[in-house]
Amino acid sequence: MLAIGRALMSQPRLLLLDEPSMGLAPLMVQKIFETIRAIATDGVTLLLVEQNARLALETCHRGYVMESGLITAADSAARLLADPRVRQAYLGE
């Protein structure tokens, strides 16, 4: 949260976030993503790299799936959430 706050002090148009939920308790992960949604609502574009695929896709407009450094799927977040391959490989279904 401190790093995000410091980044916002410069009033960026684009904010890059790399694994903002890594190592955090579930309650803090929810708080971080509430903050991310609020930042996006305020008009800041976000580039989010996140291993929690479900939470990331529920938050974002567009998603990319990478495997071994290659983009293997790219679509709207809603379509990726509905894609059976993504659901099986990354959402535990």
Residue pairs with C-beta under 8 A, 6 or more apart in sequence:
1 31
1 32
1 35
4 15
4 17
4 20
4 32
4 35
4 39
7 15
8 15
8 39
8 44
12 44
13 44
13 45
14 44
14 45
14 46
14 47
15 39
15 44
15 45
15 46
15 47
16 46
16 47
16 49
17 36
17 46
17 47
17 48
17 49
17 50
18 49
19 49
19 50
19 51
20 32
20 36
20 48
20 50
21 28
21 29
21 32
21 33
21 50
21 52
21 55
22 51
24 32
29 52
29 55
33 55
33 59
36 46
36 48
36 59
37 59
39 46
40 46
40 59
46 60
48 56
48 59
48 60
50 56
53 65
53 86
53 90
53 91
54 81
54 90
54 91
56 63
56 77
57 63
57 77
57 78
57 80
57 81
58 77
58 81
59 77
60 77
61 76
61 77
62 74
62 75
62 76
62 77
63 73
63 74
63 75
63 76
63 77
63 80
64 71
64 73
64 74
65 71
65 72
65 73
65 74
65 80
65 86
65 90
66 72
73 80
73 83
73 85
73 86
75 83
80 86
81 87
81 91
87 93
